[in-house]
Amino acid sequence: MRFRLSLIKYTERFGVSNAARKYKTNRQFIYRWKNRYDGSWDSLRDRSRRPHSHPNHHTLAEIKLIQDMRRRNPHAGLVGRILGQAHAAGLSTLDPRTLLVPYETRNDCSKASKS
């Protein structure tokens, strides 16, 4: 952040083009930080790139159902009983692969890790 602050101070005094040459960066980078800078140290921090929401995020009920299915059927794969139970449980609007695969990948529920 000291680099960015010194960049902003130099830009205010000598201009964007001269600052870009001195700091060996492009003018777009300088304009981005110049517009973001409001006089506070916090304005020069990196912002989070984490998404605010996810359209395919599982509800708590779906996660509980998946965990229960995996606990009751530890050796069943994605096909067979688990997909049949997901369909019977009213999750038929979702593609079963999109229901189970991301959750199992994220929570390391694969059969290979249980062996």
Stockholm file with secondary structure:
# STOCKHOLM 1.0

chainA/1-115         MRFRLSLIKYTERFGVSNAARKYKTNRQFIYRWKNRYDGSWDSLRDRSRRPHSHPNHHTLAEIKLIQDMRRRNPHAGLVGRILGQAHAAGLSTLDPRTLLVPYETRNDCSKASKS
#=GR chainA/1-115 SS CHHHHHHHHHHHHHCHHHHHHHHTCCHHHHHHHHHHCCSSGGGGSCCCCCCSCCTTCCCHHHHHHHHHHHHHCTTCCSSSHHHHHHHHTTCTTSCHHHHHHHHHHHTTCCHHHHC
#=GC SS_cons         CHHHHHHHHHHHHHCHHHHHHHHTCCHHHHHHHHHHCCSSGGGGSCCCCCCSCCTTCCCHHHHHHHHHHHHHCTTCCSSSHHHHHHHHTTCTTSCHHHHHHHHHHHTTCCHHHHC
//
